[in-house]
Every structure is written in C-alpha cells, then in structure tokens.
C-alpha cells in the first residue's frame, strides 16, 4: 500500500546484501545445496559462470543503501513462504526474515502449506515471497520466459512473474532466444543474465540438492531436472 520500496534498486540490493547465504548453507541446508548468484544451474544451456556472482553479505552496506533510498529507519514487510514445498523452505525463510530484520527491514514470516501459498501469490496478494524453480527443458529460455518476461505480451510470457518485473530490453532478448540460434542466441542469453544480475528482480539463494541414496560402488550425476540418466551411471 502506498509507496512500494521494492521498485527502488537500492532496496533490492540492500535485501540481497543482508543475506548471509553461507550461514544458510551451513546451518539450514547442512551443506546440501549449491550457492548461486543466478537463477539456473550450470547444467542448463546458456549458463555463464561469469554472471553467477552474488552480491556480498554486508549488513553495513545494506543499511546505507536503505538510507539512500529514503528508508533510514527501514520498513515493515511480510515474507510469504511455503512450508511443505522445498527442502527446509520454512527454515530458509525464518533465517532470511531474521537477517532482513537486523538491517531494519522488520520482516514477519507467513509460512503456510503449498495450496494456500500458491493461491495467495497467484492473485498477487504478496509483497515478497520464496519460490523455487526447476528447468525441465535444460535450456535458459524456459526460465527467462516464465519468470522475467513482461506478463501477457505473448502466450507463456511471464506466467510465473508475480513480482511484475518488466524491462523492455529483457523482453527483446527473450524474443531473440525464441527465434535465434548459435552464437546470436548465446549472446542474447549472456546479456539477459547480465541484466538479471544488475536489476536484481530476484534474490537468488541456492540450488537445492534432493538426496539420492545409492550403493557406494554406484555413481550417477545429479542433473538440474532431478532426473537420473542411467546412460551416465557408473559401477565401480
């Protein structure tokens, strides 16, 4: 209601700087996650390691950015979170809420089961929320089109973009991903990843690792879509 602090890049950067992702990785995920600065893992076509860079954990910088944005005393917000969807989802949100509160963004956690949680965010009745995302196509377009395209421009665009992010250049690049191939397509993906990193439409946390139990003499890669491909399996 009223002024939306999240429209200011400095506020988004502040919330990013406020998150101690290494603490979440160690204490909440017990090391069973891959910390990331982008929104799909390296197994996905289009991944660029140079764009997989996080803003550093820096509480002082977070407070300074909030003050620059006109919120020297911070503000209050509710973080919507599922509690039965992702690995340790509620615990992750508890940690993030505490970290944001420490820099002045007084955060109330609203954790609820998957059904009411998705109903809530789908009607845009949310200020900030936790969402996980898989990539069954193993290609970058799937994530860009669903999460970052301006909603409603074309069929399939922005269908999970509940934050309402809209950037004309990002839309142009997504269209190029749909129609181009080879180096032209890869260049569009790289530029889109750079814009993603600079605009902070999301605050990436980590790629969750769903444990697989196997015998000690059997190895198989853990792919981005959580599917076992037995052609890559090895017996030792």
N, C-alpha and C positions, 0 to 999 in steps of 0.2 A: 504494500500500500504506500502511495506517495513515491518519493524518490527511490529508485532502485540502485543500490550501491554496486550491484554486480555488473552494471553497464560500464563501470569505470575499470579500465585495465589495471590500474594500480591496486584496486581492491582484490581483483582476481589474483594478481601477483602476490599480494600480501598473504592471502589464504594459502597459496602454494608454499611460500617461504615458511609459513608457520608449521608445516607438517614435517615432523621428524620421521621420515619414511624408514630409516634404519631401525628406529625403535619399534615401529610396527612390524617390520620384517623379523626382528629378533624375538620380541615379546608376544606378539599376537599370532604371527604366521609360523613361528618356530623355525625360520629359515626355509620354509617350504613355499616360496614364491620367488618370482623374478622381478626385482625392482625395475621400473621403466620410466622413461621421460616421454613416451609417445603412447599411441593407443592401439597398436597391434604388435605382435612379437616378430622376431626375426625370421620365422618360418614362412611368413606371409610375403607374397610377391609385392615388391615396392618398398619393403623395409629399408631404411637408410640409417646406418649406425651413427653417422654424424649428427642426425636430428634426434637421436634417442638420448637426450640430455635433459636432466632435471634442473629446475631452479634449486639452489642450495637451501638447506634448512638454516634459517637466520631469523630469529624472533625479533631482533632489534630492527632489521630491515623491514620486517612485516609491520611493526608499529609505525615506523617512519612513513611507509607507503600509505597506510591508513590515514595518518595525519595529513599527508599531502593531498589525499583525495577528499579531505573535509570531514574525516571521522576520527578526530584525535581522541575521543572517548569511546571509539568503537561503535557497535550497534548490536542489536539482538536478531537472531535468526533461528529457524527450526531446520534441522537436518533430518530429512526423511530417509529411512533406511529399511530394507527388508531384514528379517531375522531368521529366514529359513531358505534362502536362495543361493548364496555364495558361501564359500568356506570362511567361517569366522566373520560373517558380514556385520552382525551387531557389534561384535568386539572391535572391529575396524572403526566403525562409526563412533563408538564410545571414545576411542583413542583420538580420532580426528576432532570430535567435539571438544575434548579437553584441551587439545593443542590450540584450537582457534580461540577458546575462551581465555587462554593465557596471554594472547596478544590483544585482547579487548573485544573480540567478536564473540559475545556471550551466546553460546550455542546450546539449544535444547534439542535433545535427541528424541525423535519419534520413530521407534522401531516397531514394525508390525509384520504379520505374515504376508507372503507373496501376493495373494489375491487382492486384499485392500491396498497394499502398497502400489501395485501396478495400476489399479483403478484410480488412485489418487494422482499419480504423476501423469497418467494419460489424459486426465482432464485439466492438466496444467495447474493443479492445486498444490503447488510446491514452490519453494524458493531455492533450495539446493538439495540434491539427492545423490545416493550412491547407485551406480548402475554398472553391471558387468557386461562384457561384450565378447562374443566369440566370432570367429571368422571361418565359417564352413566352406567358403569358396577358396580360401587361402589366397585371396587377392585383395589389394588395398581398396579397390573401388567399393566393395561391399561396406566397409566401414565409413568411408568418406560420404557416400551417397546417403546412407541411412542416418548417420549421426551429425553431419555438418552441412549438408545441402539445405538451402532455404526451403522450408516445408511448403509443399503444394505446387512447386514450379512445374514438375513433371511427375508422372506416376513413379512412386517409390522414393522420391526425393524427401529427405528429412523426416521419414516416418518414425524415427526414434529421437528426433531433435527437439526434445521437450524444453530445452533451455531457450529455444527461439533464436539460436545463433544464425546470423545472416551476413555474408561477406560476398559482394559481387565477384571479386576475383576468385574466391574459393569456388563459387558456382561455375565460373568459366573453366577452371581447372578440372572440376568433376566432369563437365561435359567432354573435355578433351580425353579424360580417362575412358569415357564410354566409346569414343569414336576413333582414337588414335592407337597406334601400335609401335613397338620398337622403342627407340631412344626418345621419340617425341612424347610417348606416353610416360616413360620413366621420368623425363624431365618435369612433366606436369605433376607427377606424384611427389617428386622431391620438393618442388616449390610449394605444393599444398602442405607437406609436412613442415616446412619452414614456417608458413603462415600459422599452422596449428600451434607450433611451439611458441611463436611470438604473440599470438592473440589470446592464448590461454582460455579457449572455450570450455575446456575441461581441466581438471587437475588429475593427471594420471597418477596411479598408485603403484600397482604391480600386476603381473600376470599370475593368476592363481595356478597352482600345480595340483591337479587331482591325483592323489596317490594311486598307483597300481601295485598290486602285490604279485611278485613273480619269484620263482626259484632263483637261487644265487648263480646258477650256470646259464641263465637266460637273460638276454638284454634286448630291449626294443626302444626306439626313440619315442619320446613323449611329444606328439605333434600339437600344433596350435588349435586343431579342432577336437582334440581329446579322443581321436580315433586311433586304434592300434593298426598299423600297416605291417602285416606279418612278412611281407617280402623284405622288410628291413630288419627282421628279427635275427638274432644270432644265438646259437647254442655253443657254450664254451666247454 
